[in-house]
Amino acid sequence: MELHPELARLLDEGAANLAHTESFGTLTAAQFNWQIEAGRWSIGECLSHLNVIAAGDITAIRAAIDDAQRCGITGQGPYRYGWLSRWFIRSMEPPVRTRLKAPKFYLPPPASDPLETLERYRRNAGELAELIRASNGLDLAKVKTPLIQPK
């Protein structure tokens, strides 16, 4: 089955993000953790934040895909998402119009090792790409993950 265009776009965007982050591998730890000003996140904190989110979300996404496949929740699209999903997606698109504070359980450590952080980001990107492919053929608007609140 051919990959749905929405999923193909997500794979392309994920690959572009991963390619961009590879340039951070040449940074020293000081450069990786440098903040432009107090209260603004460094490159290391941004990537660590994405890694923290992925740590909880990947398991939930995998379970949602498995459940949807078991229950036969299939669809061809175009998908119609609810207002909350549309708002959330729009809020993440650049340029950022409204800055939101990350919940405490999604806060990154204040400093991180560039090589470890990038390796974890690569692993997460690979797992997310696998999940995107695995979701092909499902009704993307009906498959839901629970609100994730790590302990």
N, C-alpha and C positions, 0 to 999 in steps of 0.2 A: 504494500500500500504506500502510495506517495505521501510524503510528509505534508501535513496541513501547512498552508502559508504562514499562519500565525506562529506555529511552532518553528518553522524554518527561520523566520525573522528572529525569534528568541535565540535560536542556536547561533545565528550570525552575530547578534549583539553580544552574546556571551563570549564568543571567540574573539571579537574585537576588544572587549573589556580585558580578557585574559592577555591578549597580545600587548595591550597598553601597559598592563601591570608588570610585564616582563622587564620593561625599562627600569623599574624600581630596583631590580636586582643588582644594579651597579652602585646603588647608594650606600654610603656608610651608615652605621647605626644612628649616628648623630643626625645625619641628613634625613633618614627615614622617619625619625621621631621628632623632627623640628616642627615647631608650631609658628605660624605667621604672626599670631598674637595670642595672648592668654584667652582661654576659653574656646579657641578654634582648634579643631582636631588636626593632627599631623597625618601624613600619608599612612604611617604605621597604624595610627588609631582608626582611620577610615577602613583600611583593609582588615584589621582585627575585628572591628564592628561587623563587617560583612561575614567574617568567619564565625563570630559568635551567633549571628542570626542563622547562618546555614547549619550550624551544629544542631539546632533544634528543629529547623524547618525541613531539612532533608528527610528525616525519619517520618514526619507527619505527611509530607508530600508523597513519599513512597507508599505509606499505608493508605492514603486516599486513592492513589492510582490502583493499588491492588484491590481495594474494596469496589471501586467503580468497574474494574474489569470483571470481578466476580459477579457483580450485580447487573452487568450488561448496560451500563450507562454510556451509550454511544451517541455520536452525532457527527454531522458533517460541517456544521457552521453555515453561514456566519453565526457567531455566538452573540447572544444578547446578555450582557452583564448587568447586574443590579447597580443602583446608584452608588452604593457604598464601595463596591469594587471599582467602578469608574473613577470615583473621587480619589481613592487610595492610589490607583495607578497614575492619575494625573498629578497627584501631589509629589510623586517621585521623579517625574519627568523634568529635565532641565528646560529652562532655567528655573531654579527653585524659587518659588514665590513666597512661601511661608516656611520658616524653619521650625521644626518640631523637636522637642527634647526627646532623646532616646529613653525608653524605660530603663530603670536601673539594671534589669537583667540582660539588657543588650549593650551596656556600656563596655567599651574596650579597656584593656589595661593601659596605664599611662605611657608605657614604653614596651616595645616588642622587638624581637630579633628579626631583621629583614628576611633572612633565608628561611627561617621556620615559618614566618607569617606567609611568605609567598608560596612555599611548598603546600601549606594547608589550603591557601586560596586555590591553587592549581587542582588539588584533590577535590575540593568542593565544586569547582567549575566542571570537572569531569563527571562527578556524580549528578550534578544538575543537568548536564547535557544528556546523560543516560535517562534521567527521569523525563525530560522533555520528549525524547524519542519514544519512551514507553507509554506516554500519554496520547500518542497519535491514535486517532479513531474514537477517543472518548469525547463526550459532550463537555467541553471545557468550561461552560457556564454553569453546569450542574455539579461538577466535582468540587467538593469543598474540603478544606482542611480546618481543623478546630483552631481556635485562638490559642496560640502557644505561649505559655508562661512558664519558662524554666524555673526551677526551684533555686 
